Amino acid sequence: MIKIAISGKGGVGKTTVSGTLARLLAREDYDVLAIDADPSMNLASALGIKNPPRPLTEFKELIDERAGGPSGMFKLNPKVDDIVERFGVTGPDNVKLLVLGTVERGGSGCMCPASSFLKALLRHVILKMNSVVILDMEAGIEHLGRGTTKGIDIMLIVVEPGARSVETAGRIVELARQIDIRNFGAIINKAGGNLQEIEDKLNGYGIPVIGTIPYDTALIRADMESAAPIDKGGAAVEAMKDIWEKLPIKRE
């Protein structure tokens, strides 16, 4: 089993990449679990799932019982072996989806129990042979401070042409290395023109570019129609087909 986290600056298209790669891998007979760890919770739409599962953070009694609540003893290793079956849904191409939920803010409490829940899922989730877990992370770097991506096999960072996006990618790698993540790859989205300068900057951070995705109006149409990009096709989806073939996945 391989575990892939997909990260990047807000608005770069990481959820589109997460959902499309999940569907592409499932079509190649991989057993795919997609976990939506982004507070915006848009992964279901990118997968083509019309009725997403309730976020795990809404099951407060479950989290209190398994991971410890605000007034209880915090548990670092909550029981999670039944979570996929109980709280996930299966969508097109048999991709399974779990939704973590929104980050509580404004003094309403920390995400420690829910983060512990996610970390335990990544450590202990057991699928069939040839299985892949794709984790759509929240934008930016905050999730790295909570360590929810610790234990993943590779982090894919989606960037778009622009200095801020590339700088965010560098910061993501810097923090990810502190929690022992060692394998990275960059995907340049909305690509156009000469990308050599961007590739050079990413290589300077130690991030190899594994593929580029062209700007494609088909993705805009899919978003407007709340449809999965893979169901609309287009040049961007074709580019992502090339990208998945470069992922370090070996069928057993």
N, C-alpha and C positions, 0 to 999 in steps of 0.2 A: 504494500500500500504506500502511496506517495501523498504527501500533504503539501498543498500549494497555497500560499497566501498572496493575495493581489492587493497592492497598496498604491498610493499616489496622492498627489495634490487634488483638492476638490475640483470637480468639473472636467477631469481629464478623460473620463470614460472607462474607469476601472470596473464599474458594475456591468457595463455592456460587454467588456472583455470577459469578465467572470462568467456571466450567463452563457455567452456564446461558446467559450472553451468548454464549459460543462456539457453543453448539448453535443458538441463535436466529439468529445471523448466518449460520451455515452453511445453515440452512433458507431463507435469502434469497439463496442462490447466491453467497455470499462464500466465498473459499478461505481457510480458517481454520487457523492454526497456534497451538496452545496450548502454552505453555512453563511447566512446573511448577518454579518457583525457590524454593519453600517447603520447608524441611527436613522438614516433616511429610509431604510427598508424597501429598496426598489428592486432587489434581486429577483423577486417573483416575476415581475413584469419582464425582465430581461430573459428569463427562462421560458416565458409563455405560460405561466401558472396564473389562472384567473382567480382562484380562491386560495390565497396563501395561508399557512398555518398561523395560529396566534403566536406572538412573540413569547419566548420563554420567560422574559422578565415580567409578563403579566401573571404568571403562575407564582405569585409571591409566597404562598404557603409551601409550594414545592421547593422553592429556593431556600426558604427558611429552614425547611426540614433537611434538605440535602447539604446545603453549603453554609447555613447559619445566617440569621437575620440581624438587624441592627441591635437587638437586645439579647442575642444568643451567642453561643460560642462559635467563632468563625472556623469553618472546616476547609482545609487546604485541598482535600481529596474527596470531594463529594461523589456519591454513587451516580453514574451516568449511563450504565450499560443498557438501560431500557429507553433512553430518551429518543433515539431516532425512530423507533417503532411507535412510541406513544404520541410524540408531538410533531413528527415530520409528515410531509405529504409527498406524494409521487406525482411528478408532472410529465410533460412530453419527453419522449425518449427514455423514460424511466429514471430520470434524474430525481433524486430525493432532495428535499429542501427543509432546512431548519432555519428559523429566524430567532436571533438572540434577543433583539429588542433595543429600545432607546436608552441612551445614557441619561441618567438622572442628573439634573443640574440645579443650580440656585439654592443650594443648601438642603436639598430634599433627600440627601443620602448618597453614599458612594456606590460604585458599581462592583465593589470587591466580591460579594457573593456571586454575582452573575459572571464576573470575569473568571472567578475560580471554576465556575461551572463550565465555561468555554474551554479553559485550559485543560480541565479533566476530560472533556469530550475529545480534544485533539490527542490526548495521551492514550485514551482507552477505547475510542470508537473502533469497532471491529466490523469490517464489511467482508465481502467475498474476495477471492483472489482477483488480481487485476483491478483493484479499487483505487479511487482517487478522491481525496477531500479537497474541495476548492473553497477557500475562505475569502469572502469579499469584505475587506476591512474598512473601517471608517476612514474618511479622508484625513491626510496629514500624518502626524507622528504620535498623537496622544496614546493610541493603543499600544505602542511600543513601551511606554512607561508602565502600563499595566501588565505587560509581559504576556498578553493573550496569544501572541504568535510564537512563543517559545516552543520548540520542538517540531516546527515545520521543516520540510525538506528543501524547499526553494521559495524565495520571495520574488514575485514578478512585480516590477514597478512600472506603472503606466505613466508616461510623460507626454506632453505636447510641446511643440516648438515654442520656446520661451524660457527666459532665464529663471523665473521663479519656480517653474515646474521642475527644471533640472536641479536647482538648488535644494528643493524639497526632497528630490530623489537622493541627493547626497546625504542629507540629514537622516533620512530613513535608513540608509545603509549604515551610517555611523552608529545609530542607536541599535539597529538590529544586530550588529556584530557584538554589542555589549551583552546580548542575551543568547549568544552562541549560534546565531544564524550565519551561515557561511556561503550559501549558494544564492546568487542573485541573477536576474536578467531584466533588461529594460525592453519595453514595447513602446515605440514612438507612435502615438495616435495623431490623427488629423495631419498626417505628414504631407509635405509638398515642397518642391524645390530642393535645394542643396541642404542636406542634413548632416554634412560632414562635421561642422562645428559642434552640433549637438552631440553627435556620437563621440567626438574627441573629449568633450566635457564629461560625458557619462563614463567613458573609459578611464578618465582621470580619477573618478570616484571608485573605480574598480567594478563598474557595472557594465557587463557586455550587452550589446544590443542584439536581441534574438529575433527581432522582426519589426516591421513598420506597417502601419495601417493607414491607408489614404483617407483624406476627407471624403465623405460619402453621404450624399443627401438621402440615401436609402435609410441610414440610421436615424435621421431626423423624422422621416415618415413613420418609421417603426415606433419611435417615441411618441409621436402625435397620436398614433392609433393604439397605444398601449400594447404593442405587439412585440414578440421576441425578434431581435434583429435577424436571427438565423432563419426565421420563417419568411422574411422579406428578401433575403439574398442581397446581392450587390458586391461591389469591389472590396468593401471592408470585411465582409464575411469570408470572401475568398482569401484575403490576406491572413485572416485568423486561422484558416485551414492550414496554411503554410507554417504558421507559428506553432501550432500544437504538435506538429511533426518534429519540431526541434526540442520539445520538452524532454527532460531526462526520465522518460517513463519506459519501462520494459515489461512487456506482457509475459506473464508466468505460465 
